Amino acid sequence: MKYDKIFWGFLLAIALQMSCTGKQSKLIDNNIETEYGLVQGVINESGTVVSFKGIPYAIPPVGDLRWREPQPPAPWEGVRDASEFCTNCIQLNNRRLPWTDEYMIRGETSEDCLFLNIWTSASSALDKLPVLVYIHGGGLREGSGSIDVYDGEELAKKGIVVVTINYRVGALGFLAHPWLSVESPHHASGNYGFMDQIAALQWITANISAFGGNPEKVTVAGQSAGSRSVHTLTASPLAKGLISGAVTFSGASMDRISGYISSDTALARGVKFAESLGASSLEELRAMPAAKLIADFSASIDGYVLPKDMITIFEKGQQNDVPAIAGLTADEGSSREGYGKSTMAEFKENAKETYRNKANEFLFLYPVNSDEEAGLRSVDLARDQGKFDLYEWAAFRAMTAKTPAYTYFFTRGIPWPEHPEFGAFHTGDIIYWFNNLKMLDRPWNRTDTLVAETASSYLVNFVINGDPNGEGLPEWPAFDGTKTETMELGTETRVIPVATEEKIEFFKVQ
């Protein structure tokens, strides 16, 4: 009974909020004039949101523009149809569980892929609704702004403008090479995908007002590699003044902000890659079919997008200091073979190899007396370590940041009778944050509806106010270095400890 009262009370609060603030007497025109021409979007069936898909924010980076900074799009005549998504950036279409079709790209790929998509519930260009820009994940080698679970309609209904983007990935997005550095006016190469994201933000700053958005209130959010992109944007001087908030889903830790390779390493990898293709000049590389250039490349400290390593940037307080949300799912590693499976002997041997003279202390904190316990403790360890890494990042950020951060631990796993082993898997939370349960055929129940309403309301509140808290929601405290706690989002939404004091002390000295 208590749960039913909470559930229906919360939905009533949401309904009242929407009736007071979210419902528009009319909807903005679906023909919008941008700096480059008219676009015609599509009004949804309920008449509450207009979507504009496949809007170019840069010239296609093809031919001589391959591996260059993105350039503004060419103006067009007449009205551009913005009813359908455009092509995805060149990549492999690598489907694998737990990421079903709703999490993966569909349709064609092309180098002509620098498009963005907009969902707005504004009634006019004067509304100045806050804006959420979502940057997809995929290891900087795959992904798209057109993926089903990123659909922005439900969030837009709650009173914000939602934008998703494509950006160059893989070798086309992150190749560094001395040839490219020589021709660059900045004497730098690599990180073209990040430059695309910055170009998209510049387009948004110049054009989002026409869609009822506020260019001075733009929050960037990203998941996994998208969270790495968000970290980069908070550190890059090129993004100064373009963002007012940052959200990192599955990607806030010291490793995430320190794991950028040096320029020298990136350049050496680029030279090796060009040699493997038999290219003897930049002209030959640019003339090659894009399909030959599908390869993984890393983000680097290029001296331009990232003038120095991110640790130094934050230590000196040189970052774009904006409010932040950061967190992870309970089962980030469940897609890996052997997750939650270990024998007692393997667990103890790993403890000796990893912790050496502290192995006994570790086994006291994570005792195992059977193979079954070893599997359970390995999951406990991964969860505790993840929460501690998040806490460590937030504490490091707080050394120079003057803005608040809110951390979370997402524990609700998508109901999936065929694959319960995946639990709250990496990316599994995004469908809740976007309130998009309709996009996935699963046996959803009232708990899932409540989690999705709660998470999406927190997100919208943060985009609007720089603070996730709001009427009808459990209080989510900002990070406080004197308290080792985080916010659990799941079947229960509550403040929880990061780990026991003994475990935290153990992790601190590793």
Buried (B, 14 or more C-beta within 10 A) or exposed (E): EEEEEBBEEBBEBBEEBBEEEBEBEEBBBBEBEBEBBBBBBBBBEEEBBBBBBBBBBBBBBBEEBBBBBBEBBEEEEEEBEBEEBBBBBBBBEEEEEBBBEBBBBEEEBBBBBBBBBBBBBBBEBEBBBBBBBBBBBBBBBBBBBBBBBBBBBBBBBBBBBBBBBBBBBBBBBBBBBBBBBEEBEEEBBBBBBBBBBBBBBBBBBBBBBBBBBBBBBBBBBBBBBBBBBBBBBBBBEBBEEBBBBBBBBBBBBBEBBEEBBEBEBBBBBBBEBBEEBEBEEBEEBBEBEBEEBBBBBBBBBBBBBBBEBBBEBBEEEBBBBBBBBBBBBBBBBBBEEEBBBBBBEBBBEBBBEEBEEBBEBBBEBBEBEEBEBBBBBBBBBBBBBBBBBBBBBBBBBBEBBEBBBBBBBBBBBBEBEEBEBBBBBBBBBBBBBBBBBEBBEBEBEEBBBBBBBBBBBBBBBBBBBBBBBBEBBBEBBBBEEEEBBBBBBBEEBEEBBBBEEEBBEBBEEE
